[in-house]
Amino acid sequence: QAFKALKNKYMVSDRRLELAYMTAVNQMPLLKQIDSDTVSLYVSIPFCPSRCSYCSFVSHSIESARKLIPDYIRFLCCEIEILGKIIRDLNLKIDTVYFGGGTPTSVEASQLDIIMKTLSENIDVSKVREYNVEAGRADTITIDKLKVIKENGATRISVNPQTLNDEVLKIIGRRHTAEDTINAFYSARSLGFDNINMDLIAGLPGESEKEFRHSVDCAAELRPENITVHTLALKKGSVLKERGMDKSDREKSVAAMVDYARNRLCSEGYKPYYLYRQKYMSENLENVGYCLDGKQGLYNIDIMEETTSILACGSNAISKRVFSSQNRIERFANPKDIPTYIDKIERLVDGKENLFL
């Protein structure tokens, strides 16, 4: 009945129906395991070494924000400490932890260590199902940072190439090579990380279908536990949107790229486990996360399916409470601007506490 309604009323193609069904099958067992008393914890580190041309996230380049970083980390740790008390007072249990940004590994290893130690000293993360850190760009990943992440209890990291073609990396503003990404991946493996995600983007400027296939093939050969295939979205605020993207790039067959990724990854034993769509996506497509058996990204499912409440700390971090019985969600957002975040830290903590009372 669902297939019939989606096909006849919404004109969903058979191939997309199959994708939606496979995704549901792979995430439903995990959705059934979610405890209504648990919350996820999000920690924002909103810095990047440079801004990628496709990105619309609010992040600050390390060079321009270097003076802000020490104060930001101090106040972020303060917020984590106070949230720890709220979690204890309200008897909340943490299900998953996610460090995002920006690129969390943009800060120094010692700074990342301070944040992660503050977290473990104030919040019980010993029983979380997943502890993820977005290591992200290869030009920020070092052995010392990977050791800090590992020693502080993270169980999943992302090493995100977006493309494994050097010329395309230059076009989108990345300051590293494909080889740097591969070396970062092997460094993580050598330290014992056994749950690694890699992101790819279909439709990047300057990348042909053949070159995108090369990226998919390289990622599949590395065999990370998760591979997320994004479709380029020309978002407001991104450099690509502001400058206008070349017409030939916009007309190339992104659908063929996405189909190739799905066929290749499924043939290698990967299964779709979450998907979502955004505005302005190339050819009206979607983003799909693929995983090997038992390696679904739990936080990804939680946030996209709106199943779990989230306590979020840091600049531009959005907390939300899911009222399942009432079928509604309430949100509380921290300021995007770092000086404003620092100035209003006490009011922000009070807002989150009231949200979860």
Buried (B, 14 or more C-beta within 10 A) or exposed (E): EEEEEBBEEEEBEEEBBEBBBBBBEBBEEBEEEBEEEBBBBBBBBBBBBBBBBBBBBBBBBBEEBEEBBEEBBEBBBBBBBBBBEBBEEEEBEBBBBBBBBBBBBBBBBEBBBBBBBBBBEBBEBEEBBBBBBBBBBBBBBBEEBBBBBBEBBBBBBBBBBBBBBBEBBEBBBBEBBBEBBBBBBEBBBEBEBEBBBBBBBBBBBBBBBEBBBBBBBBBBEBBBBBBBBBBBBBBEEBBBBEEEBEEEBBEBBBBBBBBBBBEBBEEBEBBBBBBBEEEEBBBEBBBBBBBBEEBBBBBBBBBBBEBBBBBBBBBBBEBBBBEEEEEEEEEBEBBBBBEEBBEBBEEBBEBBBEBBE
